[in-house]
Amino acid sequence: MNRKVKRKPWHRIKRPDYWNTVETEHLRLEPQSWWSALMLERRLVDDPEARIKMGGSGKLRSSLQILRRYRGPNGCSRHTHAIIDKATGEMIGFHKIGLHNYRKATLTIVMLKRDKSVRGFAKEARTALLRHFVNLAGVELFLGEVNTRNFASVQLYNQLGFERSGILHNLGYDAENERVLHSFVFELHGQALVGFMERTTPPGAEQIEPKRDSK
Amino acid sequence: MTNLLHGAKQIIAEATREPLDRIEDDAAAGVLEPWDSIAHVHIMLAIEAAISRELTPEEIVDCMDVRSIASVLGATAD
């Protein structure tokens, strides 16, 4: 009797290595549990500037509203890493990555500290995590959506080699500045991703082939 | 065009706190070291102040080097 073996889709596979801490020159990127990631999101909601950038409005949300919309790390398709400055031990932000079918990943980074002392840390954190997920899970396409007025993030995507693939118009309204909000869509895949991996390989390190254990 | 390049360099010099003569014609984000994300925000806001309007999404993506900033300043001056 032929029984069809049902395989888990790629983004639903739990890999123990997802829980490894990623170390960079200046940072420690620690994977967060469902609860600790929720506490990080709570800190984001306390930051009015971040509220406007992330949600499109400065509206304060209640704890219940946050909980209803919250989809925390699950060990397979959703991951949150706390960005910790090695020198001070301080948590300066967090990075979220969502894995989707067909080897696609979506990205979000939140820097809670924004001054000269954390200069270049967002780029360092994102570079390390993109490499981590390419090596570990074999991500083939990274997708980022960023508010067009978020100049720092736009510059970060450009520096990392992402290509702008489009604009999403009229996604929100910033009542404080009376401005309609649009978003850029940035993508990193194909030759651009290969180039990124080559550019960011640490000297002496060997390039690990992405795993291809499922579709 | 020379004036526009000079204007663009002046904006970058002020935002990055670099001497004007150290800003080359081919200076760009990611190439000029002090042109980091914080400096980039200052550059974008300074351009908007100079042209007295908000940058369009296309201009925001394009303004990553001296020449493109000069062309945005020039397009608004025309």
HADDOCK unambig.tbl for C-alpha pairs under 7 A between the chains (distance, minus, plus):
assign (segid A and resid 148 and name CA) (segid B and resid 57 and name CA) 5.96 0.50 0.50
assign (segid A and resid 151 and name CA) (segid B and resid 40 and name CA) 6.89 0.50 0.50
assign (segid A and resid 151 and name CA) (segid B and resid 41 and name CA) 5.58 0.50 0.50
assign (segid A and resid 152 and name CA) (segid B and resid 37 and name CA) 4.64 0.50 0.50
assign (segid A and resid 152 and name CA) (segid B and resid 38 and name CA) 6.67 0.50 0.50
assign (segid A and resid 152 and name CA) (segid B and resid 40 and name CA) 6.46 0.50 0.50
assign (segid A and resid 152 and name CA) (segid B and resid 41 and name CA) 6.03 0.50 0.50
assign (segid A and resid 155 and name CA) (segid B and resid 37 and name CA) 6.57 0.50 0.50
assign (segid A and resid 159 and name CA) (segid B and resid 30 and name CA) 6.09 0.50 0.50
